Amino acid sequence: MSSILEIVGTIFIVLGTLAFVSAAIGVLKLPDLYSRISAITTASGLGIALIVLGVLLHEPSGLNIVKASLAIVINLATAAVGGHALGRAGYLTGAPLAPQTLYNDLSVYDPPGESPQK
């Protein structure tokens, strides 16, 4: 049973690492700030969760379950808030949208003639 947990744990760790690699590729290839933020926050939530679960399967115990649960929940909460803060800061400083972007729902809240998106 222990070797099965270690194999599944290793698979989770590798999958979490691949999530971070895909986010790194996304940061290089995606067209604008907002897409890049989305890639990073998604990979952060998924990648960290998979890696922490993988490590937990390598060393299962009651205390480690509590630690892993707290780490995953705190990471998911802070990644979402951080991604939102970065996106808002980018919008307010006028980071350009990609040409493929069809809608800018935030533009209705900008004062006339003072839109941060040029």
N, CA, C and O atoms as a Tinker XYZ file with bonds, in Angstrom:
   472  protein
     1  N      0.818000   -1.199000    0.000000    73     2
     2  CA     0.000000    0.000000    0.000000    64     1     3
     3  C      0.859000    1.259000    0.000000    63     2     4     5
     4  O      0.522000    2.243000   -0.658000    81     3
     5  N      1.956000    1.229000    0.729000    73     3     6
     6  CA     2.828000    2.388000    0.813000    64     5     7
     7  C      3.452000    2.713000   -0.543000    63     6     8     9
     8  O      3.581000    3.885000   -0.897000    81     7
     9  N      3.835000    1.701000   -1.296000    73     7    10
    10  CA     4.443000    1.971000   -2.603000    64     9    11
    11  C      3.419000    2.541000   -3.578000    63    10    12    13
    12  O      3.781000    3.342000   -4.439000    81    11
    13  N      2.163000    2.153000   -3.467000    73    11    14
    14  CA     1.123000    2.710000   -4.331000    64    13    15
    15  C      0.936000    4.195000   -4.022000    63    14    16    17
    16  O      0.816000    5.013000   -4.933000    81    15
    17  N      0.912000    4.541000   -2.723000    73    15    18
    18  CA     0.785000    5.948000   -2.347000    64    17    19
    19  C      1.959000    6.770000   -2.851000    63    18    20    21
    20  O      1.783000    7.907000   -3.288000    81    19
    21  N      3.164000    6.196000   -2.791000    73    19    22
    22  CA     4.335000    6.922000   -3.274000    64    21    23
    23  C      4.285000    7.122000   -4.785000    63    22    24    25
    24  O      4.678000    8.178000   -5.281000    81    23
    25  N      3.812000    6.133000   -5.513000    73    23    26
    26  CA     3.699000    6.260000   -6.973000    64    25    27
    27  C      2.667000    7.326000   -7.335000    63    26    28    29
    28  O      2.921000    8.174000   -8.190000    81    27
    29  N      1.503000    7.283000   -6.682000    73    27    30
    30  CA     0.465000    8.284000   -6.952000    64    29    31
    31  C      0.956000    9.669000   -6.525000    63    30    32    33
    32  O      0.697000   10.657000   -7.212000    81    31
    33  N      1.660000    9.744000   -5.398000    73    31    34
    34  CA     2.224000   11.010000   -4.950000    64    33    35
    35  C      3.211000   11.580000   -5.946000    63    34    36    37
    36  O      3.201000   12.781000   -6.217000    81    35
    37  N      4.054000   10.737000   -6.486000    73    35    38
    38  CA     5.021000   11.183000   -7.493000    64    37    39
    39  C      4.308000   11.672000   -8.748000    63    38    40    41
    40  O      4.718000   12.666000   -9.349000    81    39
    41  N      3.250000   10.984000   -9.143000    73    39    42
    42  CA     2.466000   11.414000  -10.312000    64    41    43
    43  C      1.870000   12.799000  -10.058000    63    42    44    45
    44  O      1.903000   13.656000  -10.941000    81    43
    45  N      1.324000   13.025000   -8.856000    73    43    46
    46  CA     0.767000   14.336000   -8.523000    64    45    47
    47  C      1.843000   15.421000   -8.558000    63    46    48    49
    48  O      1.604000   16.522000   -9.054000    81    47
    49  N      3.009000   15.114000   -8.037000    73    47    50
    50  CA     4.096000   16.100000   -8.039000    64    49    51
    51  C      4.513000   16.438000   -9.473000    63    50    52    53
    52  O      4.741000   17.604000   -9.794000    81    51
    53  N      4.610000   15.436000  -10.324000    73    51    54
    54  CA     4.979000   15.675000  -11.727000    64    53    55
    55  C      3.889000   16.490000  -12.432000    63    54    56    57
    56  O      4.199000   17.394000  -13.208000    81    55
    57  N      2.620000   16.177000  -12.167000    73    55    58
    58  CA     1.529000   16.936000  -12.785000    64    57    59
    59  C      1.536000   18.397000  -12.314000    63    58    60    61
    60  O      1.289000   19.307000  -13.105000    81    59
    61  N      1.819000   18.614000  -11.033000    73    59    62
    62  CA     1.921000   19.979000  -10.526000    64    61    63
    63  C      3.064000   20.740000  -11.168000    63    62    64    65
    64  O      2.936000   21.924000  -11.480000    81    63
    65  N      4.169000   20.064000  -11.363000    73    63    66
    66  CA     5.311000   20.678000  -12.032000    64    65    67
    67  C      4.971000   21.026000  -13.477000    63    66    68    69
    68  O      5.364000   22.083000  -13.972000    81    67
    69  N      4.244000   20.141000  -14.154000    73    67    70
    70  CA     3.828000   20.414000  -15.534000    64    69    71
    71  C      2.872000   21.598000  -15.611000    63    70    72    73
    72  O      2.880000   22.343000  -16.591000    81    71
    73  N      2.052000   21.775000  -14.585000    73    71    74
    74  CA     1.168000   22.949000  -14.546000    64    73    75
    75  C      1.997000   24.228000  -14.505000    63    74    76    77
    76  O      1.668000   25.201000  -15.183000    81    75
    77  N      3.074000   24.234000  -13.712000    73    75    78
    78  CA     3.935000   25.407000  -13.652000    64    77    79
    79  C      4.698000   25.612000  -14.960000    63    78    80    81
    80  O      4.904000   26.751000  -15.381000    81    79
    81  N      5.113000   24.544000  -15.594000    73    79    82
    82  CA     5.808000   24.663000  -16.884000    64    81    83
    83  C      4.868000   25.248000  -17.937000    63    82    84    85
    84  O      5.270000   26.107000  -18.722000    81    83
    85  N      3.615000   24.782000  -17.954000    73    83    86
    86  CA     2.655000   25.330000  -18.917000    64    85    87
    87  C      2.381000   26.804000  -18.638000    63    86    88    89
    88  O      2.192000   27.581000  -19.575000    81    87
    89  N      2.356000   27.202000  -17.374000    73    87    90
    90  CA     2.175000   28.620000  -17.053000    64    89    91
    91  C      3.371000   29.441000  -17.512000    63    90    92    93
    92  O      3.207000   30.560000  -17.998000    81    91
    93  N      4.563000   28.895000  -17.362000    73    91    94
    94  CA     5.759000   29.608000  -17.822000    64    93    95
    95  C      5.722000   29.802000  -19.326000    63    94    96    97
    96  O      6.086000   30.869000  -19.822000    81    95
    97  N      5.291000   28.796000  -20.050000    73    95    98
    98  CA     5.148000   28.931000  -21.503000    64    97    99
    99  C      4.072000   29.967000  -21.820000    63    98   100   101
   100  O      4.225000   30.764000  -22.745000    81    99
   101  N      2.982000   29.953000  -21.045000    73    99   102
   102  CA     1.923000   30.931000  -21.240000    64   101   103
   103  C      2.395000   32.357000  -21.022000    63   102   104   105
   104  O      1.995000   33.263000  -21.754000    81   103
   105  N      3.238000   32.565000  -20.027000    73   103   106
   106  CA     3.757000   33.910000  -19.775000    64   105   107
   107  C      4.561000   34.399000  -20.980000    63   106   108   109
   108  O      4.543000   35.586000  -21.303000    81   107
   109  N      5.251000   33.500000  -21.629000    73   107   110
   110  CA     6.044000   33.883000  -22.799000    64   109   111
   111  C      5.194000   34.062000  -24.053000    63   110   112   113
   112  O      5.513000   34.900000  -24.896000    81   111
   113  N      4.125000   33.293000  -24.188000    73   111   114
   114  CA     3.385000   33.263000  -25.443000    64   113   115
   115  C      2.077000   34.055000  -25.455000    63   114   116   117
   116  O      1.637000   34.476000  -26.524000    81   115
   117  N      1.449000   34.267000  -24.308000    73   115   118
   118  CA     0.147000   34.931000  -24.296000    64   117   119
   119  C      0.291000   36.411000  -24.634000    63   118   120   121
   120  O      1.325000   37.014000  -24.344000    81   119
   121  N     -0.750000   37.011000  -25.252000    73   119   122
   122  CA    -0.592000   38.332000  -25.856000    64   121   123
   123  C     -0.635000   39.531000  -24.916000    63   122   124   125
   124  O     -0.060000   40.569000  -25.243000    81   123
   125  N     -1.292000   39.430000  -23.760000    73   123   126
   126  CA    -1.382000   40.622000  -22.921000    64   125   127
   127  C     -1.277000   40.280000  -21.439000    63   126   128   129
   128  O     -1.271000   39.113000  -21.049000    81   127
   129  N     -1.195000   41.319000  -20.633000    73   127   130
   130  CA    -1.029000   41.186000  -19.190000    64   129   131
   131  C     -2.134000   40.343000  -18.562000    63   130   132   133
   132  O     -1.868000   39.514000  -17.691000    81   131
   133  N     -3.356000   40.550000  -18.997000    73   131   134
   134  CA    -4.502000   39.898000  -18.373000    64   133   135
   135  C     -4.509000   38.393000  -18.633000    63   134   136   137
   136  O     -4.861000   37.614000  -17.747000    81   135
   137  N     -4.131000   37.989000  -19.813000    73   135   138
   138  CA    -4.022000   36.562000  -20.124000    64   137   139
   139  C     -2.890000   35.922000  -19.333000    63   138   140   141
   140  O     -3.015000   34.791000  -18.864000    81   139
   141  N     -1.811000   36.631000  -19.188000    73   139   142
   142  CA    -0.666000   36.106000  -18.435000    64   141   143
   143  C     -1.007000   35.947000  -16.955000    63   142   144   145
   144  O     -0.628000   34.956000  -16.330000    81   143
   145  N     -1.725000   36.926000  -16.395000    73   143   146
   146  CA    -2.149000   36.816000  -15.002000    64   145   147
   147  C     -3.051000   35.604000  -14.820000    63   146   148   149
   148  O     -2.927000   34.877000  -13.835000    81   147
   149  N     -3.947000   35.387000  -15.757000    73   147   150
   150  CA    -4.849000   34.236000  -15.687000    64   149   151
   151  C     -4.065000   32.930000  -15.700000    63   150   152   153
   152  O     -4.361000   32.014000  -14.933000    81   151
   153  N     -3.077000   32.848000  -16.564000    73   151   154
   154  CA    -2.262000   31.626000  -16.638000    64   153   155
   155  C     -1.524000   31.369000  -15.336000    63   154   156   157
   156  O     -1.487000   30.237000  -14.853000    81   155
   157  N     -0.942000   32.402000  -14.771000    73   155   158
   158  CA    -0.155000   32.236000  -13.545000    64   157   159
   159  C     -1.035000   31.874000  -12.362000    63   158   160   161
   160  O     -0.690000   30.974000  -11.596000    81   159
   161  N     -2.169000   32.556000  -12.194000    73   159   162
   162  CA    -3.013000   32.262000  -11.031000    64   161   163
   163  C     -3.651000   30.884000  -11.128000    63   162   164   165
   164  O     -3.810000   30.202000  -10.116000    81   163
   165  N     -4.015000   30.473000  -12.327000    73   163   166
   166  CA    -4.569000   29.128000  -12.499000    64   165   167
   167  C     -3.516000   28.071000  -12.194000    63   166   168   169
   168  O     -3.787000   27.101000  -11.486000    81   167
   169  N     -2.330000   28.260000  -12.724000    73   167   170
   170  CA    -1.258000   27.292000  -12.470000    64   169   171
   171  C     -0.850000   27.287000  -11.010000    63   170   172   173
   172  O     -0.500000   26.243000  -10.460000    81   171
   173  N     -0.895000   28.441000  -10.391000    73   171   174
   174  CA    -0.549000   28.501000   -8.973000    64   173   175
   175  C     -1.525000   27.673000   -8.153000    63   174   176   177
   176  O     -1.114000   26.866000   -7.319000    81   175
   177  N     -2.805000   27.869000   -8.387000    73   175   178
   178  CA    -3.801000   27.105000   -7.633000    64   177   179
   179  C     -3.706000   25.617000   -7.888000    63   178   180   181
   180  O     -3.679000   24.824000   -6.947000    81   179
   181  N     -3.655000   25.231000   -9.144000    73   179   182
   182  CA    -3.614000   23.815000   -9.497000    64   181   183
   183  C     -2.257000   23.196000   -9.184000    63   182   184   185
   184  O     -2.186000   22.108000   -8.612000    81   183
   185  N     -1.184000   23.884000   -9.556000    73   183   186
   186  CA     0.154000   23.326000   -9.378000    64   185   187
   187  C      0.516000   23.109000   -7.922000    63   186   188   189
   188  O      0.999000   22.039000   -7.553000    81   187
   189  N      0.287000   24.111000   -7.097000    73   187   190
   190  CA     0.603000   23.973000   -5.674000    64   189   191
   191  C     -0.253000   22.896000   -5.034000    63   190   192   193
   192  O      0.241000   22.099000   -4.236000    81   191
   193  N     -1.545000   22.866000   -5.381000    73   191   194
   194  CA    -2.426000   21.843000   -4.802000    64   193   195
   195  C     -1.939000   20.440000   -5.153000    63   194   196   197
   196  O     -1.904000   19.565000   -4.288000    81   195
   197  N     -1.568000   20.220000   -6.394000    73   195   198
   198  CA    -1.094000   18.898000   -6.800000    64   197   199
   199  C      0.223000   18.537000   -6.124000    63   198   200   201
   200  O      0.401000   17.401000   -5.684000    81   199
   201  N      1.128000   19.472000   -6.039000    73   199   202
   202  CA     2.422000   19.194000   -5.416000    64   201   203
   203  C      2.250000   18.912000   -3.926000    63   202   204   205
   204  O      2.853000   17.977000   -3.399000    81   203
   205  N      1.441000   19.705000   -3.252000    73   203   206
   206  CA     1.222000   19.482000   -1.819000    64   205   207
   207  C      0.532000   18.141000   -1.581000    63   206   208   209
   208  O      0.895000   17.421000   -0.651000    81   207
   209  N     -0.451000   17.797000   -2.404000    73   207   210
   210  CA    -1.103000   16.484000   -2.271000    64   209   211
   211  C     -0.117000   15.348000   -2.535000    63   210   212   213
   212  O     -0.156000   14.315000   -1.867000    81   211
   213  N      0.762000   15.545000   -3.510000    73   211   214
   214  CA     1.767000   14.522000   -3.790000    64   213   215
   215  C      2.708000   14.306000   -2.625000    63   214   216   217
   216  O      3.030000   13.168000   -2.283000    81   215
   217  N      3.151000   15.392000   -2.015000    73   215   218
   218  CA     4.028000   15.284000   -0.857000    64   217   219
   219  C      3.277000   14.649000    0.311000    63   218   220   221
   220  O      3.844000   13.855000    1.061000    81   219
   221  N      2.013000   14.998000    0.460000    73   219   222
   222  CA     1.204000   14.403000    1.522000    64   221   223
   223  C      1.091000   12.893000    1.349000    63   222   224   225
   224  O      1.120000   12.152000    2.332000    81   223
   225  N      0.965000   12.439000    0.124000    73   223   226
   226  CA     0.889000   10.994000   -0.113000    64   225   227
   227  C      2.215000   10.297000    0.175000    63   226   228   229
   228  O      2.232000    9.108000    0.493000    81   227
   229  N      3.313000   11.016000    0.067000    73   227   230
   230  CA     4.614000   10.437000    0.422000    64   229   231
   231  C      4.781000   10.311000    1.931000    63   230   232   233
   232  O      5.411000    9.372000    2.416000    81   231
   233  N      4.217000   11.256000    2.667000    73   231   234
   234  CA     4.334000   11.269000    4.135000    64   233   235
   235  C      2.956000   11.457000    4.773000    63   234   236   237
   236  O      2.686000   12.514000    5.343000    81   235
   237  N      2.081000   10.450000    4.686000    73   235   238
   238  CA     0.726000   10.627000    5.226000    64   237   239
   239  C      0.707000   10.562000    6.755000    63   238   240   241
   240  O      1.281000    9.655000    7.357000    81   239
   241  N      0.043000   11.529000    7.363000    73   239   242
   242  CA    -0.208000   11.539000    8.808000    64   241   243
   243  C     -1.316000   12.549000    9.074000    63   242   244   245
   244  O     -1.627000   13.376000    8.217000    81   243
   245  N     -1.894000   12.486000   10.225000    73   243   246
   246  CA    -2.975000   13.399000   10.561000    64   245   247
   247  C     -2.531000   14.851000   10.570000    63   246   248   249
   248  O     -3.227000   15.722000   10.049000    81   247
   249  N     -1.374000   15.109000   11.161000    73   247   250
   250  CA    -0.861000   16.468000   11.214000    64   249   251
   251  C     -0.528000   16.989000    9.814000    63   250   252   253
   252  O     -0.765000   18.159000    9.515000    81   251
   253  N      0.018000   16.128000    8.962000    73   251   254
   254  CA     0.336000   16.544000    7.592000    64   253   255
   255  C     -0.924000   16.821000    6.777000    63   254   256   257
   256  O     -0.909000   17.675000    5.890000    81   255
   257  N     -2.006000   16.114000    7.065000    73   255   258
   258  CA    -3.269000   16.381000    6.372000    64   257   259
   259  C     -3.765000   17.781000    6.724000    63   258   260   261
   260  O     -4.220000   18.525000    5.855000    81   259
   261  N     -3.674000   18.126000    7.994000    73   259   262
   262  CA    -4.090000   19.467000    8.421000    64   261   263
   263  C     -3.208000   20.526000    7.762000    63   262   264   265
   264  O     -3.716000   21.523000    7.248000    81   263
   265  N     -1.909000   20.320000    7.773000    73   263   266
   266  CA    -0.981000   21.280000    7.170000    64   265   267
   267  C     -1.243000   21.432000    5.671000    63   266   268   269
   268  O     -1.275000   22.545000    5.147000    81   267
   269  N     -1.431000   20.299000    4.989000    73   267   270
   270  CA    -1.664000   20.341000    3.548000    64   269   271
   271  C     -2.980000   21.048000    3.232000    63   270   272   273
   272  O     -3.053000   21.837000    2.291000    81   271
   273  N     -4.008000   20.769000    4.009000    73   271   274
   274  CA    -5.306000   21.408000    3.780000    64   273   275
   275  C     -5.202000   22.917000    3.958000    63   274   276   277
   276  O     -5.713000   23.678000    3.137000    81   275
   277  N     -4.550000   23.344000    5.015000    73   275   278
   278  CA    -4.370000   24.780000    5.242000    64   277   279
   279  C     -3.548000   25.423000    4.126000    63   278   280   281
   280  O     -3.883000   26.509000    3.652000    81   279
   281  N     -2.489000   24.765000    3.713000    73   279   282
   282  CA    -1.634000   25.319000    2.655000    64   281   283
   283  C     -2.417000   25.484000    1.355000    63   282   284   285
   284  O     -2.284000   26.502000    0.675000    81   283
   285  N     -3.227000   24.494000    1.010000    73   283   286
   286  CA    -3.994000   24.558000   -0.242000    64   285   287
   287  C     -5.056000   25.647000   -0.169000    63   286   288   289
   288  O     -5.205000   26.431000   -1.107000    81   287
   289  N     -5.793000   25.703000    0.931000    73   287   290
   290  CA    -6.862000   26.701000    1.062000    64   289   291
   291  C     -6.280000   28.119000    1.070000    63   290   292   293
   292  O     -6.805000   29.006000    0.397000    81   291
   293  N     -5.213000   28.334000    1.818000    73   291   294
   294  CA    -4.609000   29.666000    1.867000    64   293   295
   295  C     -4.045000   30.051000    0.502000    63   294   296   297
   296  O     -4.181000   31.199000    0.080000    81   295
   297  N     -3.416000   29.110000   -0.188000    73   295   298
   298  CA    -2.882000   29.408000   -1.516000    64   297   299
   299  C     -3.993000   29.758000   -2.494000    63   298   300   301
   300  O     -3.861000   30.718000   -3.254000    81   299
   301  N     -5.078000   29.004000   -2.490000    73   299   302
   302  CA    -6.174000   29.292000   -3.421000    64   301   303
   303  C     -6.776000   30.669000   -3.149000    63   302   304   305
   304  O     -7.101000   31.402000   -4.083000    81   303
   305  N     -6.924000   31.017000   -1.879000    73   303   306
   306  CA    -7.494000   32.322000   -1.540000    64   305   307
   307  C     -6.559000   33.459000   -1.934000    63   306   308   309
   308  O     -7.002000   34.449000   -2.515000    81   307
   309  N     -5.290000   33.330000   -1.630000    73   307   310
   310  CA    -4.365000   34.422000   -1.921000    64   309   311
   311  C     -4.051000   34.532000   -3.411000    63   310   312   313
   312  O     -3.815000   35.636000   -3.902000    81   311
   313  N     -4.042000   33.429000   -4.131000    73   311   314
   314  CA    -3.783000   33.493000   -5.573000    64   313   315
   315  C     -4.915000   34.229000   -6.280000    63   314   316   317
   316  O     -4.664000   35.023000   -7.186000    81   315
   317  N     -6.151000   33.975000   -5.879000    73   315   318
   318  CA    -7.289000   34.656000   -6.504000    64   317   319
   319  C     -7.267000   36.152000   -6.205000    63   318   320   321
   320  O     -7.473000   36.970000   -7.102000    81   319
   321  N     -7.020000   36.505000   -4.965000    73   319   322
   322  CA    -6.983000   37.915000   -4.587000    64   321   323
   323  C     -5.794000   38.613000   -5.247000    63   322   324   325
   324  O     -5.922000   39.734000   -5.738000    81   323
   325  N     -4.654000   37.957000   -5.257000    73   323   326
   326  CA    -3.481000   38.541000   -5.893000    64   325   327
   327  C     -3.658000   38.733000   -7.391000    63   326   328   329
   328  O     -3.262000   39.764000   -7.935000    81   327
   329  N     -4.247000   37.753000   -8.061000    73   327   330
   330  CA    -4.504000   37.875000   -9.493000    64   329   331
   331  C     -5.456000   39.019000   -9.800000    63   330   332   333
   332  O     -5.263000   39.761000  -10.763000    81   331
   333  N     -6.487000   39.153000   -8.969000    73   331   334
   334  CA    -7.433000   40.256000   -9.154000    64   333   335
   335  C     -6.744000   41.603000   -8.941000    63   334   336   337
   336  O     -6.965000   42.539000   -9.709000    81   335
   337  N     -5.916000   41.706000   -7.911000    73   335   338
   338  CA    -5.215000   42.957000   -7.634000    64   337   339
   339  C     -4.258000   43.316000   -8.772000    63   338   340   341
   340  O     -4.159000   44.481000   -9.157000    81   339
   341  N     -3.563000   42.326000   -9.304000    73   339   342
   342  CA    -2.660000   42.596000  -10.426000    64   341   343
   343  C     -3.427000   43.041000  -11.666000    63   342   344   345
   344  O     -3.010000   43.975000  -12.352000    81   343
   345  N     -4.538000   42.382000  -11.956000    73   343   346
   346  CA    -5.350000   42.765000  -13.104000    64   345   347
   347  C     -5.918000   44.171000  -12.962000    63   346   348   349
   348  O     -5.923000   44.944000  -13.919000    81   347
   349  N     -6.391000   44.494000  -11.782000    73   347   350
   350  CA    -6.935000   45.833000  -11.533000    64   349   351
   351  C     -5.841000   46.894000  -11.667000    63   350   352   353
   352  O     -6.054000   47.942000  -12.275000    81   351
   353  N     -4.682000   46.614000  -11.098000    73   351   354
   354  CA    -3.580000   47.569000  -11.209000    64   353   355
   355  C     -3.169000   47.755000  -12.664000    63   354   356   357
   356  O     -2.888000   48.872000  -13.098000    81   355
   357  N     -3.135000   46.663000  -13.411000    73   355   358
   358  CA    -2.796000   46.763000  -14.825000    64   357   359
   359  C     -3.812000   47.589000  -15.597000    63   358   360   361
   360  O     -3.441000   48.399000  -16.447000    81   359
   361  N     -5.083000   47.391000  -15.305000    73   359   362
   362  CA    -6.127000   48.141000  -15.996000    64   361   363
   363  C     -6.058000   49.622000  -15.648000    63   362   364   365
   364  O     -6.158000   50.480000  -16.525000    81   363
   365  N     -5.887000   49.916000  -14.364000    73   363   366
   366  CA    -5.863000   51.317000  -13.932000    64   365   367
   367  C     -4.636000   52.067000  -14.430000    63   366   368   369
   368  O     -4.679000   53.289000  -14.573000    81   367
   369  N     -3.541000   51.358000  -14.697000    73   367   370
   370  CA    -2.355000   52.022000  -15.227000    64   369   371
   371  C     -2.333000   52.039000  -16.750000    63   370   372   373
   372  O     -1.403000   52.575000  -17.353000    81   371
   373  N     -3.360000   51.452000  -17.377000    73   371   374
   374  CA    -3.481000   51.533000  -18.832000    64   373   375
   375  C     -2.780000   50.441000  -19.603000    63   374   376   377
   376  O     -2.410000   50.650000  -20.758000    81   375
   377  N     -2.584000   49.274000  -18.999000    73   375   378
   378  CA    -1.980000   48.162000  -19.745000    64   377   379
   379  C     -2.890000   47.819000  -20.924000    63   378   380   381
   380  O     -4.088000   47.612000  -20.731000    81   379
   381  N     -2.349000   47.757000  -22.128000    73   379   382
   382  CA    -3.202000   47.554000  -23.299000    64   381   383
   383  C     -3.800000   46.152000  -23.351000    63   382   384   385
   384  O     -3.187000   45.174000  -22.924000    81   383
   385  N     -5.010000   46.088000  -23.886000    73   383   386
   386  CA    -5.661000   44.806000  -24.139000    64   385   387
   387  C     -5.104000   44.216000  -25.430000    63   386   388   389
   388  O     -4.617000   44.940000  -26.298000    81   387
   389  N     -5.182000   42.902000  -25.545000    73   387   390
   390  CA    -4.760000   42.246000  -26.783000    64   389   391
   391  C     -5.719000   42.637000  -27.906000    63   390   392   393
   392  O     -6.892000   42.901000  -27.641000    81   391
   393  N     -5.253000   42.681000  -29.142000    73   391   394
   394  CA    -6.144000   43.022000  -30.257000    64   393   395
   395  C     -7.315000   42.042000  -30.402000    63   394   396   397
   396  O     -8.360000   42.400000  -30.944000    81   395
   397  N     -7.139000   40.810000  -29.917000    73   395   398
   398  CA    -8.200000   39.807000  -30.023000    64   397   399
   399  C     -9.322000   40.030000  -29.011000    63   398   400   401
   400  O    -10.371000   39.395000  -29.114000    81   399
   401  N     -9.124000   40.909000  -28.047000    73   399   402
   402  CA   -10.125000   41.150000  -27.015000    64   401   403
   403  C    -11.330000   41.846000  -27.636000    63   402   404   405
   404  O    -11.197000   42.907000  -28.247000    81   403
   405  N    -12.490000   41.250000  -27.478000    73   403   406
   406  CA   -13.692000   41.795000  -28.096000    64   405   407
   407  C    -14.457000   42.735000  -27.170000    63   406   408   409
   408  O    -15.096000   43.675000  -27.643000    81   407
   409  N    -14.404000   42.501000  -25.870000    73   407   410
   410  CA   -15.213000   43.270000  -24.926000    64   409   411
   411  C    -14.332000   43.857000  -23.833000    63   410   412   413
   412  O    -13.360000   43.242000  -23.395000    81   411
   413  N    -14.691000   45.045000  -23.410000    73   411   414
   414  CA   -14.046000   45.685000  -22.268000    64   413   415
   415  C    -15.175000   46.169000  -21.359000    63   414   416   417
   416  O    -15.571000   47.333000  -21.415000    81   415
   417  N    -15.683000   45.274000  -20.531000    73   415   418
   418  CA   -16.820000   45.599000  -19.687000    64   417   419
   419  C    -16.508000   46.660000  -18.644000    63   418   420   421
   420  O    -17.426000   47.300000  -18.131000    81   419
   421  N    -15.248000   46.863000  -18.322000    73   419   422
   422  CA   -14.898000   47.879000  -17.331000    64   421   423
   423  C    -14.925000   49.288000  -17.904000    63   422   424   425
   424  O    -14.929000   50.252000  -17.139000    81   423
   425  N    -14.945000   49.440000  -19.220000    73   423   426
   426  CA   -14.894000   50.773000  -19.813000    64   425   427
   427  C    -16.140000   51.596000  -19.491000    63   426   428   429
   428  O    -16.084000   52.824000  -19.564000    81   427
   429  N    -17.257000   50.970000  -19.139000    73   427   430
   430  CA   -18.469000   51.724000  -18.807000    64   429   431
   431  C    -18.311000   52.464000  -17.484000    63   430   432   433
   432  O    -19.078000   53.386000  -17.204000    81   431
   433  N    -17.330000   52.080000  -16.661000    73   431   434
   434  CA   -17.106000   52.731000  -15.380000    64   433   435
   435  C    -16.069000   53.843000  -15.454000    63   434   436   437
   436  O    -15.866000   54.558000  -14.472000    81   435
   437  N    -15.416000   54.002000  -16.590000    73   435   438
   438  CA   -14.396000   55.035000  -16.734000    64   437   439
   439  C    -15.075000   56.390000  -16.968000    63   438   440   441
   440  O    -16.076000   56.457000  -17.681000    81   439
   441  N    -14.551000   57.457000  -16.382000    73   439   442
   442  CA   -15.090000   58.786000  -16.667000    64   441   443
   443  C    -14.908000   59.106000  -18.145000    63   442   444   445
   444  O    -13.920000   58.677000  -18.742000    81   443
   445  N    -15.828000   59.843000  -18.750000    73   443   446
   446  CA   -15.719000   60.181000  -20.180000    64   445   447
   447  C    -14.399000   60.909000  -20.467000    63   446   448   449
   448  O    -14.032000   61.853000  -19.766000    81   447
   449  N    -13.723000   60.471000  -21.470000    73   447   450
   450  CA   -12.482000   61.088000  -21.893000    64   449   451
   451  C    -11.271000   60.704000  -21.059000    63   450   452   453
   452  O    -10.167000   61.171000  -21.341000    81   451
   453  N    -11.443000   59.863000  -20.034000    73   451   454
   454  CA   -10.318000   59.498000  -19.175000    64   453   455
   455  C    -10.150000   57.985000  -19.093000    63   454   456   457
   456  O     -9.742000   57.462000  -18.056000    81   455
   457  N    -10.457000   57.289000  -20.162000    73   455   458
   458  CA   -10.342000   55.822000  -20.143000    64   457   459
   459  C     -8.887000   55.403000  -20.037000    63   458   460   461
   460  O     -8.051000   55.895000  -20.795000    81   459
   461  N     -8.564000   54.497000  -19.104000    73   459   462
   462  CA    -7.182000   54.033000  -18.999000    64   461   463
   463  C     -6.764000   53.218000  -20.210000    63   462   464   465
   464  O     -5.571000   53.100000  -20.490000    81   463
   465  N     -7.721000   52.653000  -20.934000    73   463   466
   466  CA    -7.409000   51.858000  -22.124000    64   465   467
   467  C     -7.400000   52.769000  -23.335000    63   466   468   469
   468  O     -8.440000   53.297000  -23.726000    81   467
   469  N     -6.261000   52.951000  -23.917000    73   467   470
   470  CA    -6.123000   53.837000  -25.082000    64   469   471
   471  C     -6.353000   53.059000  -26.344000    63   470   472
   472  O     -6.283000   53.620000  -27.438000    81   471
